[in-house]
Amino acid sequence: MIAFLRWLYLWIIAVPCLGLSTLVLGLPIVLLSFLGMGDWCSRTLAVFWARFNAITLGMQVHIEGTEHLKDGQSYVLTANHLSQVDILLIYGFLPLEFKWVLKKELMRVPVIGAACRAMGHIVVDRSNSQAAVASIQSVAHRLNSGMCVMFFPEGTRGHHEGQLLPFKRGAFRLAIDLKLPVLPMSISGTGALLPTGTVRWRPGSVLLKIHPAIETQDMGDGEVTELLRKTESAIQGGLTL
């Protein structure tokens, strides 16, 4: 009976709210972004969209480690990736301004794709590594005064809580090139709330744990793997099963 009630809520309330809020907020975001207000839309309207839908889905959010954040510091943000709702968690509740690194396929999603592109999020073609690097480097000049860039270094969603897929090197190469600290973050609980590849939703608690930043000032090109391993270890250590 409880499973049936959850199914009714998902399809009668949660999914329609997601669609309606995306349309109502997405179209103004696209228009205002083309008028030069992309950053403002990203930190206000898009954050409201994420929080509204997280609450609608029954996401009980817990954040740990905000004391590790420094005002005005730009970071290369990294986190494990468990579920589609990870985006709602990070966008809605992480108290930093950032641009996502998004795979090209997301641009096909109506309204969302156009809004992300208009707000200046970074679209990469994973089938073309040179083009992907060029896309990321094209916004490097904006990563200052607290503007960050957000990566899921696994590259795709994992299927099991507490387990990480192999990390890709792009985030760590960028961090060393720009001498920006890497900020590892561990996400727990979203895989149970909405498992990858299913619609078996249920409300529940999720945790975003922010770890101390890993400095890159003294690192060179030959230390990308070391930085990757340090970040992977921090994220793995913060996962709760």
Residue pairs with C-beta under 8 A, 6 or more apart in sequence:
6 201
6 202
6 203
10 199
10 201
13 56
14 53
14 56
14 57
14 201
17 52
17 53
17 56
18 53
18 56
21 49
21 52
21 53
22 49
22 111
22 112
23 111
25 45
25 46
25 48
25 49
26 49
26 111
26 112
26 114
26 115
27 111
28 41
28 45
29 41
29 45
29 46
29 115
29 118
29 119
30 111
30 114
30 115
30 118
32 38
32 40
32 41
32 45
33 41
33 115
33 118
33 119
33 120
34 118
38 118
38 119
38 120
39 97
39 119
39 120
41 115
41 118
41 119
42 97
42 99
42 119
42 120
42 121
43 97
46 91
46 115
46 119
47 91
47 92
49 91
50 87
50 88
50 89
50 91
50 92
50 93
51 88
51 92
51 93
53 88
53 92
54 61
54 85
54 88
54 89
54 92
54 93
57 85
57 88
57 193
57 194
57 201
57 203
58 193
58 202
58 203
58 204
59 85
59 88
59 89
59 190
59 193
59 203
59 204
59 206
60 203
60 204
60 205
60 206
61 89
61 92
61 93
61 205
61 206
61 208
62 205
62 206
62 207
62 208
63 93
63 94
63 207
63 208
63 209
63 210
64 207
64 208
64 209
64 210
65 185
65 209
65 210
65 211
65 212
66 95
66 210
68 183
68 210
68 211
68 212
68 213
69 95
69 96
69 183
69 210
70 213
71 146
72 145
72 146
73 146
73 181
73 213
74 143
74 144
74 145
74 146
74 147
74 148
74 180
75 96
75 148
75 180
75 181
75 182
75 183
75 213
76 148
76 149
76 151
76 171
76 172
76 174
76 175
76 178
76 180
76 181
76 182
76 183
77 90
77 94
77 96
77 98
77 148
77 149
77 150
77 151
77 183
77 185
78 151
78 152
78 153
78 171
78 182
78 183
78 184
78 185
78 231
78 235
79 86
79 90
79 150
79 151
79 152
79 184
79 185
79 186
79 187
79 208
79 235
80 152
80 154
80 158
80 164
80 186
80 187
80 235
80 239
81 152
81 154
81 156
81 157
81 158
81 187
82 157
82 158
82 161
82 187
82 190
82 191
82 196
83 157
83 190
83 191
83 193
83 194
83 195
83 196
84 157
84 194
84 196
85 190
85 193
85 194
85 206
86 152
86 157
86 187
86 190
87 100
89 187
89 190
89 206
89 208
90 150
90 185
90 187
90 208
91 100
93 208
94 185
94 208
94 210
96 146
96 148
97 146
97 147
97 148
98 147
98 148
98 149
98 150
99 119
99 120
99 121
99 122
99 139
99 142
99 147
99 148
99 149
99 150
100 116
100 121
100 122
100 149
100 150
101 121
101 122
101 124
101 136
101 149
101 150
101 151
101 152
101 170
101 171
102 116
102 121
102 122
102 123
102 124
103 123
103 124
103 126
104 123
104 124
104 125
104 126
106 112
106 113
106 116
106 123
107 113
107 114
107 116
107 117
107 123
116 123
117 123
120 139
120 142
122 135
122 136
122 138
122 139
122 149
123 135
124 131
124 132
124 135
124 136
125 131
125 132
125 135
126 132
126 155
132 170
133 170
133 173
136 149
136 170
136 174
137 174
137 177
139 149
140 174
140 177
140 178
143 149
143 178
143 180
148 183
149 174
151 170
151 171
153 167
153 168
153 170
153 171
153 172
153 228
153 231
153 232
154 164
154 165
154 166
154 167
154 168
155 165
155 168
156 165
157 196
158 164
158 165
158 191
158 196
159 191
159 195
159 196
159 197
160 191
161 188
161 189
161 191
161 192
161 239
161 241
162 188
162 239
162 240
162 241
164 232
164 235
164 236
167 228
167 231
167 232
169 224
169 225
169 228
171 182
171 231
172 182
172 224
172 227
172 228
172 231
173 221
173 224
174 180
175 181
175 182
175 216
175 227
176 216
176 219
176 220
176 221
176 223
176 224
176 227
179 216
179 217
180 216
181 213
181 214
181 215
181 216
182 213
182 214
182 216
182 227
182 230
182 231
183 210
183 211
183 213
183 214
184 211
184 214
184 231
184 234
184 235
184 238
185 208
185 209
185 210
185 211
185 235
185 238
186 207
186 208
186 209
186 211
186 234
186 235
186 236
186 237
186 238
186 239
187 206
187 207
187 208
187 209
187 239
188 206
188 207
188 209
188 238
188 239
188 240
188 241
189 204
189 205
189 206
189 207
189 240
190 206
192 202
192 204
193 201
193 202
193 203
193 204
193 206
194 200
194 201
207 240
209 238
211 234
211 235
211 238
212 234
214 227
214 230
214 231
214 234
216 227
219 226
219 227
